[in-house]
Amino acid sequence: MPPTKKAPSPRAHKPLAARTVPTREEIALRAYQIYLDRAGAPGNAFEDWTRAERELLGSPAKPRRKAAPKSQAA
């Protein structure tokens, strides 16, 4: 009798679509691309990093603040 092979477990590999959080490497690559888009001009590495995170997570460009209540004239 020939040896039988076991089928791989369906849990062994997660589909790529199931992953929602970008890796540090993906964020770093996107932040570097943002830096290159500025033609290497000096900028803020932290802002590049957070922008890359927002883009990869699909968040809005900038967090919105709540509108402050307008003061009424007396």
C-alpha positions in Angstrom: 0.0 0.0 0.0 1.4 3.5 -0.9 1.8 5.9 2.0 -1.1 8.4 2.4 -0.5 12.1 2.8 -2.5 14.1 5.2 -4.3 17.1 3.8 -3.1 20.4 5.3 -5.2 21.8 8.1 -7.6 24.5 6.9 -6.5 26.5 9.9 -2.8 26.4 8.9 -3.1 29.5 6.6 -5.2 32.5 7.2 -6.4 34.3 4.1 -4.8 37.7 3.5 -8.1 39.5 3.6 -8.6 38.4 7.2 -5.6 40.4 8.4 -6.7 44.0 9.2 -3.7 45.3 11.1 -0.7 46.3 9.0 2.7 45.0 10.0 5.5 47.3 11.2 7.3 46.6 7.9 4.3 47.7 5.9 3.9 50.9 7.9 7.6 51.6 7.6 7.6 51.1 3.8 4.6 53.4 3.4 6.2 56.1 5.6 9.3 55.8 3.5 7.2 56.2 0.3 5.7 59.4 1.8 9.2 60.7 2.5 10.2 60.0 -1.1 7.0 61.7 -2.3 8.4 64.9 -0.7 11.5 64.3 -2.8 13.5 63.6 0.4 12.8 67.0 1.8 13.1 67.2 5.6 9.9 66.5 7.4 8.6 64.8 10.5 9.2 61.1 10.7 6.5 60.7 13.3 3.9 62.4 11.1 5.0 60.2 8.2 4.5 57.1 10.4 1.1 58.1 11.7 0.0 59.1 8.2 1.1 55.7 6.9 -0.8 54.0 9.7 -4.0 55.9 8.9 -3.7 55.1 5.2 -3.1 51.4 5.7 -5.9 51.2 8.3 -8.3 53.1 6.0 -8.9 55.8 8.6 -9.8 59.4 7.7 -6.9 61.7 6.7 -7.0 63.7 10.0 -9.0 63.0 13.2 -11.9 65.4 13.5 -12.5 67.5 16.6 -15.9 68.2 18.0 -17.1 71.6 17.3 -16.8 73.9 20.3 -20.1 75.4 21.4 -20.4 79.0 20.2 -20.7 81.6 23.0 -23.8 83.7 23.0 -23.5 87.5 23.1 -25.1 89.0 26.2 
